[in-house]
């Protein structure tokens, strides 16, 4: 025990020492870091300030040069272009004195005239003085002279001095007149101020010198030279006074024409103190032959923050260490409990992190055997079973599909939480998607006897670009909830363009956040409302008046002239407003704020009475937001709920429209175009929905409210026969179930027979009863030709009309569904199925063999590669994605590489397989991925590795047809 206690204390002391060492290390690290940052910022500030000073110095110097240039033009104009000259010494001195404020940096200006030796005597006689050198001596004989004739009073002592008597002045004068530019001397002490400065020399030419004159022409035209003495020290000091707030910077200006011996123009030669920072900025004073630079220096700053901040952190660390040390001593008795609690906390955090991974993994693992179960049940249902066995198998199949749907919802939620859910963009037929969703719930709606209908505005484009699977999922969730919670009344899905949906843009204050309504709206008047079923709807804006207004807008909407599409295709994006309205039990007010919360129900009895997980609406909300829209609702208890959401899609181009109509939607027959129909329906909304489905078939519809109005519709207003479509060809009479009865049956038939005998109509119209439930169907008498069960679909209505009119089903051959079509495609085709799961392999092979295909199986990607060595006999290959050793993606890449090499050899004529009986231009085996993801496969990865498409497991006829129809041509 003593040894253990000793080790315990040693460990504690070691921790204390390490803590102090770490605190000191933190102090040193922070100090170095803050000091380095401070130094870097100080250096950046120095660079910025130096560049600013250099720029300002250049600008001020350039302004002074411009003024000297102006004086040169003055001399050239008034001295040489005026006869006699209008300029003399007195005028020049007076003008330069008055304008000296414009040249504050010039200590004086003077003009020296060019005099050649032959004109010297005449010039001296005119001026009355002798040309002198800089030393005040008579100038010796030379080729030419530059005596000062005009000068500012401040430099009047240089009058009569020859500027060419000085060696450097002579070079500057010759360089200035040859180049036509201002030139500078090296720095020197100015007389009077004793400041360092330079002399600027500017040539003055006689008039008539062209802009592009040569050097000889400039020398010949030179008339004199204007010079000015620049006080560089005053210039820089004036600049620094303007920036008085930054006196901590030392500025030096150098003439670095001779880089080995730079000449200082401003500033101390040897600065006092240590200057750690310096920056050099080049100066351009306009003389191309001389170079100048500005050097800015600064003493290193004292970064107090590099001492105070680390010290504060060090104190905090020491205080924290002391607190921890004291707490360790004080609570040593409960240390073990704290350790256990920490372990439990880590386990809980790990469990929370692993929840999404667990859901995804388990859902995938469960779905694989479930696909085998569903596939085997599907194969079992194709065998000879008695009624009891078939009922058991179908029940098991329904339960399996429900379990798959539940797993998919949980997986979708996990994908959403992980941010891995993506939205596709493919062309699809919106109306076909809605028809398919409605057909899913048709049996349940008939069983309950509720009206289930869909309506799409004519303004909505027929083909859109988006994710049809996710859009179908949203509609399925909303309609499924409505069917689940509605026992009477109706469920109505209608779609409009958002920008033209006035009913949704109404500014009525009827709901709060998420559609919360006031308690005062709980009760409703027991009257018949203008809705689909006559019951009150939760959202009062969905009234017949607003619906009728929308219909009137559609009738006046201009149609496109080229393809007849009733929408404007100028905008690329289409925003749809989708409404799902029901007359169910509604949502209690206290539960409306958690409708979109995952795994939450309205109350504890909801799951018990109606089933469900409470996840569908939360997934729908996430999907709507991924589609660029929003979702909200209006709900009133015992009245119903109305969910409204928007979604943004892309329009399809004209070049894509024709193909997408054939491949993505079920082609509607065209044999009904031009026919007429009379609809008897007392409810205008329901009549508009029926008219919508009939007009999709090209049938003109006239709506009446009662049976008695049918004859008025056939005849005229005054009893005369109408000369319209009813008198020329057969027409159809559709009657809603609530307008039909035994007495109506007999009376209507007698009246129609009388019209036929009188020759008013060519033949008896076909009477079609529209029924909502099986009990309504029983009302049909002998005079009813057929009964159409709701919900209505254009394809279902077309099939019934073809049957009742005896038109046959010629157009049904184009429908991409059904065993007969798959048999025609797959009969006799050699197909290779690759899957490592023997059950799934057996299911896939059984399904394909059912449609007449010759199937061979492989259990790995390597086996598939050996079977697909060129030449091979297979027409298609179904490839599982996830397999050991070599997955489907890698196997597909290898197959495509092998085919590419063979095709290249065939094109180059190096090798041909025609000798072996395989004459073909290009090798490309259709490879379809098999995946257990029944919602959305990894389409991009499949296409990237060279696959041609994918099918989900277990196979469904419609999906299988769409997958293989593009690659396999029927021989029948």
LUMTORLO-995596 format. One line per 5 residues: number of its first residue (from 0); their letters; for each residue x negated, y, z of C-alpha. Coordinates in steps of 0.5 Angstrom, whole numbers, plus 500, padded with zeros to 3 digits. Each point is the difference from the previous one (the first is absolute). Layout:
NUM	A	X:Y:Z; ...
# end
This chain:
0	XXXXX	500:500:500; 494:505:502; 497:498:493; 507:501:496; 501:507:504
5	XXXXX	493:502:498; 501:499:493; 507:504:500; 496:506:503; 495:499:495
10	XXXXX	505:500:495; 503:506:502; 494:504:501; 498:498:493; 507:503:498
15	XXXXX	499:506:503; 493:501:497; 502:498:493; 506:505:501; 495:506:502
20	XXXXX	496:498:494; 505:500:496; 503:507:502; 493:503:499; 500:497:493
25	XXXXX	506:503:499; 498:506:502; 493:500:496; 504:498:494; 506:505:500
30	XXXXX	494:505:501; 496:498:494; 507:500:496; 503:506:502; 493:504:499
35	XXXXX	499:497:493; 507:502:499; 499:507:502; 493:501:496; 503:497:494
40	XXXXX	506:505:501; 495:506:501; 496:498:494; 506:500:496; 502:507:503
45	XXXXX	493:502:498; 500:498:493; 507:503:499; 498:507:503; 493:500:496
50	XXXXX	504:499:494; 505:505:501; 495:505:502; 496:498:493; 506:501:496
55	XXXXX	502:507:503; 492:502:499; 501:498:493; 506:504:499; 498:506:503
60	XXXXX	494:500:496; 504:499:494; 504:506:501; 494:504:501; 497:498:493
65	XXXXX	506:501:497; 500:508:502; 493:500:497; 502:497:494; 505:506:500
70	XXXXX	495:505:501; 496:497:494; 506:501:495; 501:507:503; 493:502:498
75	XXXXX	501:496:493; 506:504:499; 499:507:502; 492:500:499; 499:497:493
80	XXXXX	507:500:497; 501:508:501; 496:505:496; 498:504:504; 500:495:506
85	XXXXX	505:501:505; 496:497:505; 494:504:504; 497:499:507; 504:504:503
90	XXXXX	507:497:498; 497:493:501; 498:502:507; 506:503:502; 504:494:497
95	XXXXX	496:495:504; 501:503:506; 507:501:500; 501:492:498; 495:498:505
100	XXXXX	505:497:504; 502:495:495; 492:498:500; 499:499:508; 495:495:499
105	XXXXX	496:504:495; 495:505:503; 499:504:493; 501:499:493; 496:503:494
110	XXXXX	499:500:493; 494:499:496; 499:502:493; 496:496:495; 495:504:497
115	XXXXX	495:497:494; 493:503:500; 501:504:494; 506:504:503; 496:501:507
120	XXXXX	498:507:498; 507:502:498; 503:497:506; 496:503:505; 501:507:496
125	XXXXX	507:499:501; 500:498:507; 495:505:502; 496:495:504; 495:495:499
130	XXXXX	501:492:501; 497:498:506; 498:493:503; 503:497:506; 494:503:504
135	XXXXX	502:507:497; 494:500:495; 501:502:493; 502:494:496; 494:497:496
140	XXXXX	501:498:492; 505:494:499; 505:498:494; 506:502:504; 502:504:507
145	XXXXX	506:499:504; 500:507:504; 506:502:504; 504:506:498; 507:499:504
150	XXXXX	500:498:507; 504:500:506; 498:505:505; 498:495:505; 495:497:496
155	XXXXX	498:507:496; 493:499:502; 499:495:494; 502:505:495; 495:500:494
160	XXXXX	497:493:503; 498:495:494; 504:494:503; 496:496:495; 493:502:504
165	XXXXX	502:494:505; 498:493:498; 506:497:503; 505:506:498; 497:499:492
170	XXXXX	502:493:500; 507:501:503; 501:506:495; 498:495:494; 504:494:502
175	XXXXX	506:505:501; 500:503:493; 498:493:497; 506:496:503; 505:506:501
180	XXXXX	501:498:508; 499:503:506; 493:497:503; 497:501:507; 493:501:503
185	XXXXX	497:496:506; 502:503:507; 496:506:502; 501:505:506; 504:506:497
190	XXXXX	498:507:501; 504:504:506; 503:494:503; 494:496:500; 505:494:499
195	XXXXX	499:494:496; 503:501:493; 500:499:493; 500:504:493; 506:498:495
200	XXXXX	498:502:493; 505:501:495; 499:501:492; 504:506:497; 500:499:492
205	XXXXX	502:505:495; 507:499:497; 501:495:494; 497:494:503; 504:494:499
210	XXXXX	502:495:505; 496:494:497; 494:504:499; 493:497:500; 494:501:504
215	XXXXX	497:505:495; 506:504:499; 501:501:507; 493:502:501; 500:505:494
220	XXXXX	507:503:503; 498:501:507; 500:507:502; 499:500:507; 500:496:507
225	XXXXX	505:502:506; 497:497:506; 503:500:507; 497:498:507; 504:495:504
230	XXXXX	499:500:507; 501:493:502; 499:500:507; 506:505:501; 504:496:495
235	XXXXX	499:494:504; 501:504:507; 506:503:497; 503:493:498; 498:497:507
240	XXXXX	504:506:504; 506:498:496; 499:493:503; 499:503:507; 503:494:503
245	XXXXX	495:495:498; 493:503:503; 497:494:502; 498:498:493; 493:502:498
250	XXXXX	500:502:492; 494:501:496; 500:502:493; 494:497:495; 497:502:493
255	XXXXX	498:493:498; 498:501:493; 493:497:502; 502:494:504; 493:499:503
260	XXXXX	500:508:503; 508:502:501; 500:507:502; 505:502:506; 505:505:498
265	XXXXX	504:501:507; 499:497:507; 494:498:504; 494:496:497; 500:496:507
270	XXXXX	506:499:504; 500:500:507; 503:493:503; 501:493:498; 505:500:494
275	XXXXX	503:493:499; 505:502:494; 498:503:494; 503:500:493; 498:503:493
280	XXXXX	505:504:495; 497:502:494; 501:507:498; 502:502:492; 498:508:500
285	XXXXX	501:500:492; 493:499:498; 498:494:497; 493:500:501; 500:501:508
290	XXXXX	503:495:505; 502:502:507; 503:497:505; 503:501:507; 498:495:506
295	XXXXX	505:500:506; 497:497:507; 504:499:506; 498:498:507; 502:493:502
300	XXXXX	507:501:504; 501:498:507; 505:495:500; 503:500:507; 506:495:498
305	XXXXX	494:495:499; 499:501:508; 507:501:503; 504:495:496; 495:494:501
310	XXXXX	499:502:507; 508:501:501; 501:493:497; 494:497:504; 504:503:506
315	XXXXX	506:497:498; 497:493:499; 496:500:507; 507:502:503; 503:494:496
320	XXXXX	495:496:502; 501:502:508; 507:499:499; 500:493:497; 494:498:505
325	XXXXX	505:502:506; 506:497:497; 496:494:499; 498:500:507; 507:501:503
330	XXXXX	504:495:496; 495:495:500; 505:495:503; 505:501:494; 494:499:495
335	XXXXX	502:493:498; 508:502:499; 498:506:496; 496:495:495; 506:495:500
340	XXXXX	504:506:498; 495:503:495; 500:493:497; 508:500:499; 500:506:497
345	XXXXX	495:498:495; 504:494:498; 506:504:500; 497:505:495; 497:494:496
350	XXXXX	507:497:500; 503:507:497; 495:500:495; 501:493:498; 507:501:499
355	XXXXX	500:502:493; 495:495:498; 504:494:503; 506:502:497; 497:501:493
360	XXXXX	496:493:501; 506:496:503; 505:503:494; 495:497:495; 499:494:503
365	XXXXX	507:499:501; 502:502:493; 495:495:497; 504:493:503; 507:504:499
370	XXXXX	499:501:493; 498:492:500; 507:499:504; 504:504:495; 497:498:494
375	XXXXX	501:492:502; 508:502:502; 500:503:493; 498:494:497; 504:496:505
380	XXXXX	506:504:497; 499:498:493; 501:493:502; 506:496:501; 503:502:507
385	XXXXX	507:498:503; 504:507:502; 497:499:507; 493:499:498; 500:506:496
390	XXXXX	504:504:505; 494:498:505; 495:502:495; 503:507:498; 501:502:507
395	XXXXX	492:498:501; 498:504:494; 504:506:502; 497:500:507; 493:499:497
400	XXXXX	501:506:496; 503:504:506; 493:498:504; 496:502:494; 504:507:499
405	XXXXX	499:501:508; 492:498:499; 500:505:494; 503:506:505; 495:499:505
410	XXXXX	494:499:495; 502:507:497; 500:503:507; 493:498:501; 498:502:494
415	XXXXX	503:507:501; 497:501:507; 493:498:497; 501:505:494; 499:494:495
420	XXXXX	507:501:496; 500:502:493; 505:503:495; 500:497:493; 502:504:494
425	XXXXX	503:496:495; 506:501:495; 506:497:502; 508:501:499; 503:503:506
430	XXXXX	507:498:498; 498:493:500; 497:500:506; 506:503:504; 504:494:496
435	XXXXX	496:495:503; 500:503:507; 507:500:500; 501:493:497; 496:497:506
440	XXXXX	506:503:505; 506:498:495; 501:494:504; 500:503:507; 504:506:498
445	XXXXX	506:495:496; 500:496:507; 501:507:504; 505:503:495; 496:506:499
450	XXXXX	499:505:494; 492:499:498; 499:505:494; 494:504:497; 500:506:496
455	XXXXX	494:503:496; 501:507:497; 499:501:492; 494:505:502; 496:494:503
460	XXXXX	495:498:495; 501:492:498; 493:498:500; 495:503:506; 493:499:502
465	XXXXX	499:498:507; 500:494:505; 507:496:499; 498:495:505; 500:505:506
470	XXXXX	506:504:497; 504:494:500; 497:498:507; 503:507:503; 507:499:496
475	XXXXX	500:493:503; 499:502:507; 505:506:500; 505:496:496; 499:494:505
480	XXXXX	501:504:506; 506:503:497; 503:493:498; 498:497:507; 503:506:504
485	XXXXX	507:501:496; 506:496:500; 505:504:496; 500:505:495; 494:501:496
490	XXXXX	493:501:498; 498:505:495; 493:501:497; 499:506:495; 494:503:497
495	XXXXX	499:507:497; 495:505:498; 498:504:507; 500:506:496; 507:500:498
500	XXXXX	503:496:506; 504:506:502; 503:496:505; 494:498:504; 497:507:499
505	XXXXX	507:503:504; 498:504:506; 505:498:505; 497:499:507; 503:493:500
510	XXXXX	494:496:503; 494:502:504; 493:496:500; 501:493:497; 507:501:499
515	XXXXX	502:501:507; 508:503:500; 504:503:506; 504:496:504; 506:504:498
520	XXXXX	500:496:493; 501:494:504; 507:499:498; 503:500:493; 507:501:497
525	XXXXX	504:494:498; 501:502:493; 498:497:493; 494:504:498; 497:501:493
530	XXXXX	494:495:501; 499:493:496; 504:496:505; 505:506:503; 496:500:507
535	XXXXX	497:505:503; 492:501:498; 495:503:505; 497:505:496; 506:505:498
540	XXXXX	496:502:494; 501:494:496; 507:502:499; 504:499:493; 499:507:499
545	XXXXX	493:500:500; 500:494:496; 504:502:495; 496:507:499; 494:495:499
550	XXXXX	504:496:494; 502:507:497; 492:502:500; 498:493:497; 506:501:494
555	XXXXX	497:507:499; 493:498:500; 496:501:493; 498:493:497; 493:499:497
560	XXXXX	500:499:492; 495:495:499; 502:494:505; 506:502:502; 498:500:508
565	XXXXX	504:505:504; 495:503:504; 495:506:499; 493:497:498; 496:506:501
570	XXXXX	498:499:507; 495:494:502; 503:499:507; 507:498:502; 502:501:507
575	XXXXX	506:495:501; 505:501:506; 503:493:502; 506:499:505; 502:494:503
580	XXXXX	507:501:503; 504:495:505; 506:500:504; 497:496:505; 499:500:508
585	XXXXX	496:506:500; 494:502:504; 501:502:507; 498:507:502; 495:498:505
590	XXXXX	496:495:495; 500:505:494; 493:503:502; 497:493:500; 503:497:494
595	XXXXX	493:500:496; 496:497:506; 497:493:498; 503:494:504; 506:505:503
600	XXXXX	507:499:500; 506:504:501; 501:496:507; 499:493:503; 506:497:497
605	XXXXX	498:502:492; 495:494:499; 505:495:504; 506:502:496; 497:502:493
610	XXXXX	493:497:500; 494:504:497; 493:502:503; 501:508:500; 494:500:495
615	XXXXX	504:502:493; 501:507:501; 493:502:503; 497:496:494; 505:504:495
620	XXXXX	498:506:503; 493:499:499; 501:498:493; 504:506:498; 495:504:503
625	XXXXX	495:497:495; 504:501:494; 500:508:502; 507:500:503; 504:501:506
630	XXXXX	505:496:504; 506:502:504; 507:498:502; 506:502:503; 504:495:504
635	XXXXX	506:501:505; 502:494:504; 506:496:497; 500:504:494; 494:498:497
640	XXXXX	493:502:497; 497:503:494; 493:499:499; 496:505:495; 493:500:497
645	XXXXX	496:503:495; 495:497:495; 495:503:495; 499:496:494; 497:501:493
650	XXXXX	503:500:493; 498:495:495; 498:502:493; 504:499:494; 495:495:498
655	XXXXX	501:496:506; 507:500:500; 502:495:495; 496:495:503; 502:501:507
660	XXXXX	507:499:498; 499:493:497; 495:498:505; 502:503:507; 508:500:500
665	XXXXX	505:495:497; 503:502:494; 507:502:500; 504:498:493; 502:505:495
670	XXXXX	506:496:498; 505:505:504; 498:506:497; 506:504:497; 505:496:504
675	XXXXX	505:503:505; 502:499:507; 506:502:505; 498:500:507; 506:500:505
680	XXXXX	497:502:507; 503:505:505; 493:502:503; 496:505:496; 493:498:503
685	XXXXX	501:493:499; 503:501:493; 494:504:498; 495:494:502; 504:496:496
690	XXXXX	500:505:494; 492:500:501; 499:492:499; 505:500:494; 496:506:497
695	XXXXX	494:496:500; 503:495:495; 502:506:496; 507:499:502; 505:507:500
700	XXXXX	504:500:506; 506:503:502; 502:500:507; 507:501:503; 503:499:507
705	XXXXX	506:496:499; 502:494:495; 506:504:498; 495:505:497; 497:495:495
710	XXXXX	505:500:495; 499:508:500; 493:499:499; 502:495:494; 505:505:497
715	XXXXX	500:507:500; 502:506:505; 507:500:496; 501:492:499; 497:500:493
720	XXXXX	494:495:499; 493:502:500; 496:500:494; 494:498:505; 496:494:501
725	XXXXX	506:496:503; 504:500:494; 494:498:495; 496:494:504; 501:496:507
730	XXXXX	499:503:506; 499:498:507; 505:501:506; 496:500:507; 504:501:506
735	XXXXX	498:500:507; 503:495:505; 503:505:505; 504:502:493; 502:493:498
740	XXXXX	506:496:503; 505:495:497; 506:505:498; 494:504:496; 498:494:497
745	XXXXX	506:498:497; 502:507:498; 494:502:497; 500:494:496; 507:502:497
750	XXXXX	498:507:498; 493:498:497; 504:494:496; 505:506:497; 495:504:498
755	XXXXX	497:494:496; 506:499:497; 501:507:498; 493:500:497; 498:505:504
760	XXXXX	494:496:502; 496:494:496; 500:495:505; 501:499:508; 495:503:504
765	XXXXX	496:496:504; 502:501:508; 494:500:505; 501:500:507; 495:503:504
770	XXXXX	499:497:507; 496:501:506; 501:493:504; 503:493:499; 507:502:503
775	XXXXX	500:506:494; 499:495:495; 506:495:502; 504:506:498; 499:499:493
780	XXXXX	506:497:496; 500:496:494; 500:507:496; 493:502:502; 495:498:495
785	XXXXX	494:500:505; 498:502:507; 493:504:501; 498:499:507; 496:506:503
790	XXXXX	495:503:501; 500:502:492; 494:499:496; 499:502:493; 498:493:498
795	XXXXX	505:497:504; 506:504:497; 497:499:493; 500:492:501; 507:500:502
800	XXXXX	502:505:494; 496:495:495; 504:494:503; 507:503:500; 499:503:493
805	XXXXX	497:494:497; 494:503:498; 495:495:502; 494:501:504; 495:501:494
810	XXXXX	496:506:503; 499:495:507; 494:497:496; 496:506:501; 501:500:508
815	XXXXX	493:499:503; 503:495:505; 503:493:500; 497:493:500; 502:499:492
820	XXXXX	495:506:499; 494:497:504; 501:493:497; 500:504:493; 493:503:502
825	XXXXX	497:495:504; 502:493:497; 494:497:497; 495:505:503; 493:498:503
830	XXXXX	500:503:506; 494:500:506; 502:501:507; 494:502:505; 502:500:507
835	XXXXX	496:497:506; 506:499:504; 503:493:498; 507:501:502; 500:507:496
840	XXXXX	497:496:494; 505:495:500; 506:505:501; 497:505:494; 499:494:495
845	XXXXX	507:497:502; 503:507:498; 496:500:494; 502:493:498; 507:501:501
850	XXXXX	500:505:494; 496:495:496; 493:502:500; 494:495:500; 497:502:507
855	XXXXX	493:498:502; 497:502:507; 493:502:503; 499:501:507; 494:505:500
860	XXXXX	497:506:495; 494:495:498; 505:495:498; 504:505:496; 494:502:496
865	XXXXX	498:493:498; 507:499:497; 500:507:497; 493:499:496; 501:502:493
870	XXXXX	503:497:496; 506:498:504; 508:498:499; 503:505:505; 505:505:499
875	XXXXX	500:504:507; 497:499:506; 503:501:507; 494:502:505; 501:501:508
880	XXXXX	496:506:502; 497:497:507; 496:494:499; 494:497:504; 493:500:496
885	XXXXX	503:504:494; 506:504:501; 505:502:494; 497:507:498; 493:497:499
890	XXXXX	502:494:496; 504:505:496; 494:504:499; 496:494:498; 505:498:495
895	XXXXX	500:507:497; 493:500:499; 500:493:497; 505:502:495; 497:507:498
900	XXXXX	493:496:498; 504:495:496; 504:506:497; 494:504:498; 496:493:497
905	XXXXX	507:499:496; 499:508:497; 493:499:499; 501:494:496; 495:496:504
910	XXXXX	505:495:503; 507:498:498; 504:495:504; 505:499:493; 496:494:499
915	XXXXX	502:497:506; 507:501:498; 501:507:504; 500:505:495; 502:507:504
920	XXXXX	498:507:499; 499:501:507; 500:496:507; 504:503:505; 504:496:505
925	XXXXX	506:503:504; 498:499:507; 505:502:505; 499:501:507; 504:496:506
930	XXXXX	501:504:506; 504:499:506; 501:507:501; 507:500:498; 501:508:500
935	XXXXX	494:503:497; 494:496:497; 493:503:500; 501:502:492; 494:505:500
940	XXXXX	495:494:502; 504:495:495; 499:505:494; 493:502:502; 497:493:500
945	XXXXX	504:498:493; 506:497:502; 506:501:496; 506:501:505; 502:496:507
950	XXXXX	506:496:502; 502:499:507; 501:494:504; 505:496:500; 502:501:492
955	XXXXX	506:504:499; 503:499:493; 501:508:498; 493:501:502; 497:494:497
960	XXXXX	503:502:494; 497:507:500; 493:498:501; 500:494:495; 504:504:494
965	XXXXX	495:504:498; 495:495:499; 504:493:498; 504:501:494; 506:495:499
970	XX	500:495:495; 508:499:500
# end
